[in-house]
Amino acid sequence: MTPRTSFLTSVIAGRDLGALSGPLIGASFIGGAGGGVALSDYPYPLPGSTPKEVRRYFGESSTPGRLSAIGQLISAVSLVRFTVSVAKLARRAEPPSRTLRAAAIVGGGVAAASLATSAACAAALTGDRGRRDSSAVALHRWGFLAGGPVHGAGFGALVGVLGLAGSRTGELPRPLANAALASAAAGLLSPLYLVTERAALLIPAGRVTGLIVSGIAGARLSRQPVRSRR
């Protein structure tokens, strides 16, 4: 091994390159959802859509629904890896907090599992069950609940830990940490949609800002040397 190679290896070894999964969370989700909408001749059915609207979007052509499912699944896998990076960041925070690290693991786990469930529902809608009114409406509703308010709460918890731990360690700039906390608040409150539909805006608000924060934070964390706990 040459001195140059040895130096590059030591630099890479001191960084959390897995944090690059942060930008991938948003890129895969937006790519799948946006690509599906772009390829379909019909608008994406929102909550409360008629059975015909659901069947038309997912049944007329299986490509949009399957593309959306693939994007969500890749995003869910990326969330699992990013959760590891956030948990490590929480472990380096001062004062030490097992609760903060546990919140990252639980939040990230819920966010990934719920998004994978939503992906499964989208994939199922492109098959025979998506061509029957009763099962199409049920799958669409379950997919929305899993990928909307449930995912929002889990993702909000993960982004909240990212903001708190990033602020305590100094590994994230204060404006980015504060943006993470604001995004987390919207995400954690998104289950209020189950109580009143007026809270529906909290779902995209928490998701979009969370994806932006995770992308920027993940890129930053992957570039800087990992700090050991003092």
Phi and psi in degrees as GROMACS dihedral restraints (atoms count N, CA, C in turn):
[ dihedral_restraints ]
;  ai    aj    ak    al  type     phi  dphi    fc
    3     4     5     6     1   -74.8    20    10
    4     5     6     7     1   158.9    20    10
    6     7     8     9     1   -56.2    20    10
    7     8     9    10     1   -37.0    20    10
    9    10    11    12     1   -65.7    20    10
   10    11    12    13     1   -45.4    20    10
   12    13    14    15     1   -64.1    20    10
   13    14    15    16     1   -41.1    20    10
   15    16    17    18     1   -62.1    20    10
   16    17    18    19     1   -40.0    20    10
   18    19    20    21     1   -65.4    20    10
   19    20    21    22     1   -45.7    20    10
   21    22    23    24     1   -63.5    20    10
   22    23    24    25     1   -38.5    20    10
   24    25    26    27     1   -64.8    20    10
   25    26    27    28     1   -41.7    20    10
   27    28    29    30     1   -67.3    20    10
   28    29    30    31     1   -35.2    20    10
   30    31    32    33     1   -67.7    20    10
   31    32    33    34     1   -46.6    20    10
   33    34    35    36     1   -64.3    20    10
   34    35    36    37     1   -39.2    20    10
   36    37    38    39     1   -64.1    20    10
   37    38    39    40     1   -25.2    20    10
   39    40    41    42     1   -88.7    20    10
   40    41    42    43     1     6.7    20    10
   42    43    44    45     1  -119.0    20    10
   43    44    45    46     1   154.6    20    10
   45    46    47    48     1   -95.6    20    10
   46    47    48    49     1    83.0    20    10
   48    49    50    51     1   -67.5    20    10
   49    50    51    52     1   -19.7    20    10
   51    52    53    54     1   -65.4    20    10
   52    53    54    55     1   -17.9    20    10
   54    55    56    57     1   -67.1    20    10
   55    56    57    58     1   -14.3    20    10
   57    58    59    60     1   -65.6    20    10
   58    59    60    61     1   -10.8    20    10
   60    61    62    63     1   -65.9    20    10
   61    62    63    64     1   -18.7    20    10
   63    64    65    66     1   -58.9    20    10
   64    65    66    67     1   -53.5    20    10
   66    67    68    69     1   -63.9    20    10
   67    68    69    70     1   -30.5    20    10
   69    70    71    72     1   -68.6    20    10
   70    71    72    73     1   -28.1    20    10
   72    73    74    75     1   -56.6    20    10
   73    74    75    76     1   -50.7    20    10
   75    76    77    78     1   -75.5    20    10
   76    77    78    79     1   -39.6    20    10
   78    79    80    81     1   -61.8    20    10
   79    80    81    82     1   -43.3    20    10
   81    82    83    84     1   -71.4    20    10
   82    83    84    85     1   -40.6    20    10
   84    85    86    87     1   -65.7    20    10
   85    86    87    88     1   -48.9    20    10
   87    88    89    90     1   -66.7    20    10
   88    89    90    91     1   -38.8    20    10
   90    91    92    93     1   -62.2    20    10
   91    92    93    94     1   -43.0    20    10
   93    94    95    96     1   -69.1    20    10
   94    95    96    97     1   -49.3    20    10
   96    97    98    99     1   -67.3    20    10
   97    98    99   100     1   -47.1    20    10
   99   100   101   102     1   -66.4    20    10
  100   101   102   103     1   -39.3    20    10
  102   103   104   105     1   -64.5    20    10
  103   104   105   106     1   -39.8    20    10
  105   106   107   108     1   -62.9    20    10
  106   107   108   109     1   -45.1    20    10
  108   109   110   111     1   -64.3    20    10
  109   110   111   112     1   -39.2    20    10
  111   112   113   114     1   -66.9    20    10
  112   113   114   115     1   -33.1    20    10
  114   115   116   117     1   -83.7    20    10
  115   116   117   118     1   -19.1    20    10
  117   118   119   120     1   -86.3    20    10
  118   119   120   121     1   148.6    20    10
  120   121   122   123     1   -84.7    20    10
  121   122   123   124     1    -4.3    20    10
  123   124   125   126     1  -126.9    20    10
  124   125   126   127     1   153.3    20    10
  126   127   128   129     1   -69.2    20    10
  127   128   129   130     1   153.3    20    10
  129   130   131   132     1   -65.2    20    10
  130   131   132   133     1   131.2    20    10
  132   133   134   135     1   -70.7    20    10
  133   134   135   136     1   122.4    20    10
  135   136   137   138     1   -83.7    20    10
  136   137   138   139     1   167.5    20    10
  138   139   140   141     1   -54.4    20    10
  139   140   141   142     1   134.6    20    10
  141   142   143   144     1    92.3    20    10
  142   143   144   145     1     1.5    20    10
  144   145   146   147     1   -67.0    20    10
  145   146   147   148     1   155.0    20    10
  147   148   149   150     1   -73.4    20    10
  148   149   150   151     1   157.9    20    10
  150   151   152   153     1   -54.2    20    10
  151   152   153   154     1   -37.7    20    10
  153   154   155   156     1   -62.5    20    10
  154   155   156   157     1   -41.7    20    10
  156   157   158   159     1   -66.3    20    10
  157   158   159   160     1   -37.9    20    10
  159   160   161   162     1   -67.7    20    10
  160   161   162   163     1   -48.2    20    10
  162   163   164   165     1   -63.9    20    10
  163   164   165   166     1   -36.4    20    10
  165   166   167   168     1   -65.1    20    10
  166   167   168   169     1   -42.9    20    10
  168   169   170   171     1   -70.0    20    10
  169   170   171   172     1   -47.5    20    10
  171   172   173   174     1   -88.6    20    10
  172   173   174   175     1   -24.2    20    10
  174   175   176   177     1   -97.4    20    10
  175   176   177   178     1   -31.5    20    10
  177   178   179   180     1   -59.9    20    10
  178   179   180   181     1   -39.5    20    10
  180   181   182   183     1  -146.2    20    10
  181   182   183   184     1   132.3    20    10
  183   184   185   186     1   -78.7    20    10
  184   185   186   187     1   -14.8    20    10
  186   187   188   189     1   -60.6    20    10
  187   188   189   190     1   -50.4    20    10
  189   190   191   192     1   -58.7    20    10
  190   191   192   193     1   -46.0    20    10
  192   193   194   195     1   -64.2    20    10
  193   194   195   196     1   -41.9    20    10
  195   196   197   198     1   -69.7    20    10
  196   197   198   199     1   -35.8    20    10
  198   199   200   201     1   -64.6    20    10
  199   200   201   202     1   -41.9    20    10
  201   202   203   204     1   -63.2    20    10
  202   203   204   205     1   -41.4    20    10
  204   205   206   207     1   -63.6    20    10
  205   206   207   208     1   -42.0    20    10
  207   208   209   210     1   -64.4    20    10
  208   209   210   211     1   -43.4    20    10
  210   211   212   213     1   -60.9    20    10
  211   212   213   214     1   -43.8    20    10
  213   214   215   216     1   -65.2    20    10
  214   215   216   217     1   -38.5    20    10
  216   217   218   219     1   -66.9    20    10
  217   218   219   220     1   -43.2    20    10
  219   220   221   222     1   -63.0    20    10
  220   221   222   223     1   -39.4    20    10
  222   223   224   225     1   -63.7    20    10
  223   224   225   226     1   -38.7    20    10
  225   226   227   228     1   -65.3    20    10
  226   227   228   229     1   -43.1    20    10
  228   229   230   231     1   -63.8    20    10
  229   230   231   232     1   -41.2    20    10
  231   232   233   234     1   -63.0    20    10
  232   233   234   235     1   -35.8    20    10
  234   235   236   237     1   -62.3    20    10
  235   236   237   238     1   -38.5    20    10
  237   238   239   240     1   -60.6    20    10
  238   239   240   241     1   -46.8    20    10
  240   241   242   243     1   -68.5    20    10
  241   242   243   244     1   -38.8    20    10
  243   244   245   246     1   -66.8    20    10
  244   245   246   247     1   -32.7    20    10
  246   247   248   249     1   -59.6    20    10
  247   248   249   250     1   -38.3    20    10
  249   250   251   252     1   -60.3    20    10
  250   251   252   253     1   -43.9    20    10
  252   253   254   255     1   -65.4    20    10
  253   254   255   256     1   -40.9    20    10
  255   256   257   258     1   -67.6    20    10
  256   257   258   259     1   -38.3    20    10
  258   259   260   261     1   -64.5    20    10
  259   260   261   262     1   -38.6    20    10
  261   262   263   264     1   -65.7    20    10
  262   263   264   265     1   -39.7    20    10
  264   265   266   267     1   -62.9    20    10
  265   266   267   268     1   -42.2    20    10
  267   268   269   270     1   -63.5    20    10
  268   269   270   271     1   -34.0    20    10
  270   271   272   273     1   -67.3    20    10
  271   272   273   274     1   -29.3    20    10
  273   274   275   276     1   -83.8    20    10
  274   275   276   277     1    -7.9    20    10
  276   277   278   279     1   -69.4    20    10
  277   278   279   280     1   150.9    20    10
  279   280   281   282     1  -122.2    20    10
  280   281   282   283     1   131.3    20    10
  282   283   284   285     1   -72.9    20    10
  283   284   285   286     1   153.4    20    10
  285   286   287   288     1   -58.0    20    10
  286   287   288   289     1   139.5    20    10
  288   289   290   291     1  -144.9    20    10
  289   290   291   292     1   110.6    20    10
  291   292   293   294     1   -67.8    20    10
  292   293   294   295     1   -30.6    20    10
  294   295   296   297     1   -63.4    20    10
  295   296   297   298     1   -41.1    20    10
  297   298   299   300     1   -64.1    20    10
  298   299   300   301     1   -43.7    20    10
  300   301   302   303     1   -66.5    20    10
  301   302   303   304     1   -40.2    20    10
  303   304   305   306     1   -65.2    20    10
  304   305   306   307     1   -37.1    20    10
  306   307   308   309     1   -63.8    20    10
  307   308   309   310     1   -37.4    20    10
  309   310   311   312     1   -64.9    20    10
  310   311   312   313     1   -44.0    20    10
  312   313   314   315     1   -66.6    20    10
  313   314   315   316     1   -46.1    20    10
  315   316   317   318     1   -66.5    20    10
  316   317   318   319     1   -47.8    20    10
  318   319   320   321     1   -60.4    20    10
  319   320   321   322     1   -46.2    20    10
  321   322   323   324     1   -65.3    20    10
  322   323   324   325     1   -36.9    20    10
  324   325   326   327     1   -65.1    20    10
  325   326   327   328     1   -43.7    20    10
  327   328   329   330     1   -64.6    20    10
  328   329   330   331     1   -42.7    20    10
  330   331   332   333     1   -62.5    20    10
  331   332   333   334     1   -44.0    20    10
  333   334   335   336     1   -68.9    20    10
  334   335   336   337     1   -44.9    20    10
  336   337   338   339     1   -64.8    20    10
  337   338   339   340     1   -42.0    20    10
  339   340   341   342     1   -68.1    20    10
  340   341   342   343     1   -36.3    20    10
  342   343   344   345     1   -70.2    20    10
  343   344   345   346     1   -37.0    20    10
  345   346   347   348     1   -65.3    20    10
  346   347   348   349     1   -36.7    20    10
  348   349   350   351     1   -64.4    20    10
  349   350   351   352     1   -42.9    20    10
  351   352   353   354     1   -61.9    20    10
  352   353   354   355     1   -38.9    20    10
  354   355   356   357     1   -63.8    20    10
  355   356   357   358     1   -40.6    20    10
  357   358   359   360     1   -63.7    20    10
  358   359   360   361     1   -39.7    20    10
  360   361   362   363     1   -65.3    20    10
  361   362   363   364     1   -41.6    20    10
  363   364   365   366     1   -63.6    20    10
  364   365   366   367     1   -40.7    20    10
  366   367   368   369     1   -66.1    20    10
  367   368   369   370     1   -40.8    20    10
  369   370   371   372     1   -65.1    20    10
  370   371   372   373     1   -32.0    20    10
  372   373   374   375     1   -66.4    20    10
  373   374   375   376     1   -20.0    20    10
  375   376   377   378     1   -84.1    20    10
  376   377   378   379     1    -4.2    20    10
  378   379   380   381     1  -103.2    20    10
  379   380   381   382     1  -158.2    20    10
  381   382   383   384     1   -61.6    20    10
  382   383   384   385     1   -36.6    20    10
  384   385   386   387     1   -67.0    20    10
  385   386   387   388     1   -23.5    20    10
  387   388   389   390     1   -80.8    20    10
  388   389   390   391     1    -6.4    20    10
  390   391   392   393     1   -98.6    20    10
  391   392   393   394     1    -3.8    20    10
  393   394   395   396     1  -105.6    20    10
  394   395   396   397     1   132.4    20    10
  396   397   398   399     1   -52.4    20    10
  397   398   399   400     1   -52.7    20    10
  399   400   401   402     1   -63.7    20    10
  400   401   402   403     1   -47.6    20    10
  402   403   404   405     1   -72.5    20    10
  403   404   405   406     1   -32.3    20    10
  405   406   407   408     1   -64.7    20    10
  406   407   408   409     1   -46.1    20    10
  408   409   410   411     1   -65.0    20    10
  409   410   411   412     1   -41.5    20    10
  411   412   413   414     1   -64.8    20    10
  412   413   414   415     1   -46.3    20    10
  414   415   416   417     1   -62.5    20    10
  415   416   417   418     1   -41.0    20    10
  417   418   419   420     1   -64.8    20    10
  418   419   420   421     1   -40.4    20    10
  420   421   422   423     1   -67.5    20    10
  421   422   423   424     1   -45.6    20    10
  423   424   425   426     1   -64.4    20    10
  424   425   426   427     1   -37.3    20    10
  426   427   428   429     1   -63.8    20    10
  427   428   429   430     1   -40.3    20    10
  429   430   431   432     1   -67.7    20    10
  430   431   432   433     1   -44.6    20    10
  432   433   434   435     1   -62.6    20    10
  433   434   435   436     1   -42.0    20    10
  435   436   437   438     1   -68.8    20    10
  436   437   438   439     1   -47.5    20    10
  438   439   440   441     1   -82.7    20    10
  439   440   441   442     1    -8.4    20    10
  441   442   443   444     1  -102.9    20    10
  442   443   444   445     1   -97.8    20    10
  444   445   446   447     1   -63.6    20    10
  445   446   447   448     1   -38.3    20    10
  447   448   449   450     1   -68.4    20    10
  448   449   450   451     1   -47.7    20    10
  450   451   452   453     1   -62.2    20    10
  451   452   453   454     1   -40.0    20    10
  453   454   455   456     1   -59.3    20    10
  454   455   456   457     1   -40.8    20    10
  456   457   458   459     1   -66.4    20    10
  457   458   459   460     1   -45.7    20    10
  459   460   461   462     1   -65.5    20    10
  460   461   462   463     1   -45.2    20    10
  462   463   464   465     1   -64.6    20    10
  463   464   465   466     1   -37.7    20    10
  465   466   467   468     1   -61.3    20    10
  466   467   468   469     1   -41.5    20    10
  468   469   470   471     1   -63.1    20    10
  469   470   471   472     1   -42.9    20    10
  471   472   473   474     1   -64.2    20    10
  472   473   474   475     1   -45.1    20    10
  474   475   476   477     1   -67.4    20    10
  475   476   477   478     1   -34.0    20    10
  477   478   479   480     1   -62.9    20    10
  478   479   480   481     1   -43.8    20    10
  480   481   482   483     1   -64.0    20    10
  481   482   483   484     1   -39.8    20    10
  483   484   485   486     1   -56.5    20    10
  484   485   486   487     1   -45.1    20    10
  486   487   488   489     1   -66.7    20    10
  487   488   489   490     1   -46.4    20    10
  489   490   491   492     1   -64.6    20    10
  490   491   492   493     1   -48.3    20    10
  492   493   494   495     1   -68.0    20    10
  493   494   495   496     1   -38.4    20    10
  495   496   497   498     1   -64.3    20    10
  496   497   498   499     1   -35.1    20    10
  498   499   500   501     1   -71.2    20    10
  499   500   501   502     1   -42.2    20    10
  501   502   503   504     1   -68.8    20    10
  502   503   504   505     1   -36.1    20    10
  504   505   506   507     1   -84.2    20    10
  505   506   507   508     1   -18.6    20    10
  507   508   509   510     1    78.3    20    10
  508   509   510   511     1    10.4    20    10
  510   511   512   513     1   -83.3    20    10
  511   512   513   514     1   -11.4    20    10
  513   514   515   516     1  -123.4    20    10
  514   515   516   517     1   140.5    20    10
  516   517   518   519     1   -64.7    20    10
  517   518   519   520     1   151.4    20    10
  519   520   521   522     1   -54.2    20    10
  520   521   522   523     1   -45.5    20    10
  522   523   524   525     1   -59.8    20    10
  523   524   525   526     1   -38.5    20    10
  525   526   527   528     1   -70.2    20    10
  526   527   528   529     1   -39.6    20    10
  528   529   530   531     1   -63.8    20    10
  529   530   531   532     1   -41.4    20    10
  531   532   533   534     1   -66.4    20    10
  532   533   534   535     1   -37.8    20    10
  534   535   536   537     1   -63.8    20    10
  535   536   537   538     1   -36.6    20    10
  537   538   539   540     1   -64.4    20    10
  538   539   540   541     1   -40.5    20    10
  540   541   542   543     1   -67.6    20    10
  541   542   543   544     1   -38.8    20    10
  543   544   545   546     1   -66.5    20    10
  544   545   546   547     1   -41.6    20    10
  546   547   548   549     1   -63.5    20    10
  547   548   549   550     1   -40.9    20    10
  549   550   551   552     1   -61.1    20    10
  550   551   552   553     1   -38.7    20    10
  552   553   554   555     1   -61.5    20    10
  553   554   555   556     1   -43.5    20    10
  555   556   557   558     1   -64.4    20    10
  556   557   558   559     1   -42.4    20    10
  558   559   560   561     1   -65.0    20    10
  559   560   561   562     1   -45.2    20    10
  561   562   563   564     1   -65.3    20    10
  562   563   564   565     1   -27.1    20    10
  564   565   566   567     1   -89.5    20    10
  565   566   567   568     1    -7.1    20    10
  567   568   569   570     1   -61.4    20    10
  568   569   570   571     1   -28.0    20    10
  570   571   572   573     1   -62.6    20    10
  571   572   573   574     1   -10.4    20    10
  573   574   575   576     1   -61.3    20    10
  574   575   576   577     1   -16.9    20    10
  576   577   578   579     1   -58.7    20    10
  577   578   579   580     1   -30.3    20    10
  579   580   581   582     1   -68.9    20    10
  580   581   582   583     1   -17.5    20    10
  582   583   584   585     1   -97.8    20    10
  583   584   585   586     1   -43.5    20    10
  585   586   587   588     1  -145.3    20    10
  586   587   588   589     1   135.5    20    10
  588   589   590   591     1   -69.9    20    10
  589   590   591   592     1   -12.4    20    10
  591   592   593   594     1   -64.8    20    10
  592   593   594   595     1   -20.0    20    10
  594   595   596   597     1   -86.7    20    10
  595   596   597   598     1     6.7    20    10
  597   598   599   600     1   -59.1    20    10
  598   599   600   601     1   -34.2    20    10
  600   601   602   603     1   -65.5    20    10
  601   602   603   604     1   -20.7    20    10
  603   604   605   606     1   -65.4    20    10
  604   605   606   607     1   -28.4    20    10
  606   607   608   609     1   -65.5    20    10
  607   608   609   610     1   -57.0    20    10
  609   610   611   612     1   -68.1    20    10
  610   611   612   613     1   -30.5    20    10
  612   613   614   615     1   -63.3    20    10
  613   614   615   616     1   -47.0    20    10
  615   616   617   618     1   -67.9    20    10
  616   617   618   619     1   -39.4    20    10
  618   619   620   621     1   -68.7    20    10
  619   620   621   622     1   -52.0    20    10
  621   622   623   624     1   -61.8    20    10
  622   623   624   625     1   -48.6    20    10
  624   625   626   627     1   -66.3    20    10
  625   626   627   628     1   -36.0    20    10
  627   628   629   630     1   -65.5    20    10
  628   629   630   631     1   -39.5    20    10
  630   631   632   633     1   -64.9    20    10
  631   632   633   634     1   -39.8    20    10
  633   634   635   636     1   -65.2    20    10
  634   635   636   637     1   -48.0    20    10
  636   637   638   639     1   -62.2    20    10
  637   638   639   640     1   -45.5    20    10
  639   640   641   642     1   -62.5    20    10
  640   641   642   643     1   -38.9    20    10
  642   643   644   645     1   -64.3    20    10
  643   644   645   646     1   -47.3    20    10
  645   646   647   648     1   -67.7    20    10
  646   647   648   649     1   -45.8    20    10
  648   649   650   651     1   -63.8    20    10
  649   650   651   652     1   -42.6    20    10
  651   652   653   654     1   -61.2    20    10
  652   653   654   655     1   -42.2    20    10
  654   655   656   657     1   -63.7    20    10
  655   656   657   658     1   -41.2    20    10
  657   658   659   660     1   -66.4    20    10
  658   659   660   661     1   -46.2    20    10
  660   661   662   663     1   -64.7    20    10
  661   662   663   664     1   -30.5    20    10
  663   664   665   666     1   -74.8    20    10
  664   665   666   667     1   -20.4    20    10
  666   667   668   669     1   -91.8    20    10
  667   668   669   670     1   -24.5    20    10
  669   670   671   672     1  -102.4    20    10
  670   671   672   673     1   148.4    20    10
  672   673   674   675     1   -59.9    20    10
  673   674   675   676     1   142.0    20    10
  675   676   677   678     1   -71.2    20    10
  676   677   678   679     1   129.1    20    10
  678   679   680   681     1   -88.3    20    10
  679   680   681   682     1   136.6    20    10
  681   682   683   684     1   -84.3    20    10
  682   683   684   685     1   152.4    20    10
  684   685   686   687     1   -67.0    20    10
  685   686   687   688     1   139.7    20    10
